[in-house]
């Protein structure tokens, strides 16, 4: 009986570690996606500002 409890405890520990690693990976992936989207938006904003600046100089 003690051996079964020990095995169950080891399995729960391993599952817990796997879950922690998976959650950490998911958080890092989400943060990276957000960073990439922000960079794209900033690039588009710069392009729009440059275009507006050129149009304002023409007027």
C-alpha positions as CSV (number, residue, x, y, z in Angstrom):
1,X,0.0,0.0,0.0
2,X,2.8,2.4,0.8
3,X,4.4,1.7,-2.5
4,X,1.2,2.7,-4.3
5,X,1.0,6.0,-2.4
6,X,4.6,6.7,-3.3
7,X,4.0,6.0,-7.0
8,X,0.9,8.2,-6.9
9,X,2.8,11.0,-5.3
10,X,5.6,10.8,-7.8
11,X,3.0,10.8,-10.7
12,X,1.3,13.9,-9.2
13,X,4.6,15.7,-8.8
14,X,5.5,15.0,-12.5
15,X,2.1,16.1,-13.7
16,X,2.4,19.3,-11.6
17,X,5.8,20.0,-13.1
18,X,4.5,19.4,-16.7
19,X,1.6,21.8,-16.0
20,X,3.9,24.5,-14.6
21,X,6.2,24.3,-17.7
22,X,3.2,24.3,-20.1
23,X,1.7,27.4,-18.4
24,X,5.1,29.2,-18.4
25,X,5.6,28.4,-22.1
26,X,2.1,29.6,-22.9
27,X,2.7,32.9,-21.0
28,X,5.9,33.5,-22.9
29,X,4.3,32.7,-26.3
30,X,1.5,35.1,-25.6
31,X,3.8,37.8,-24.5
32,X,5.9,37.3,-27.7
33,X,2.7,37.5,-29.9
34,X,1.7,40.7,-28.1
35,X,5.1,42.2,-28.7
36,X,5.1,41.3,-32.4
37,X,1.6,42.8,-32.8
38,X,2.6,46.0,-31.1
39,X,5.7,46.3,-33.3
40,X,3.4,45.9,-36.4
41,X,1.0,48.5,-35.1
42,X,3.8,50.9,-34.4
43,X,5.2,50.5,-37.9
44,X,1.8,51.1,-39.4
45,X,1.4,54.2,-37.3
46,X,4.7,55.6,-38.3
47,X,3.8,55.0,-42.0
48,X,0.5,56.8,-41.5
49,X,2.2,59.7,-39.7
50,X,4.7,60.1,-42.5
51,X,2.0,60.1,-45.1
52,X,0.0,62.7,-43.2
53,X,3.1,64.8,-42.8
54,X,3.7,64.7,-46.5
55,X,0.1,65.6,-47.3
56,X,0.2,68.5,-44.8
57,X,3.3,69.9,-46.4
58,X,1.6,69.8,-49.9
59,X,-1.3,71.9,-48.5
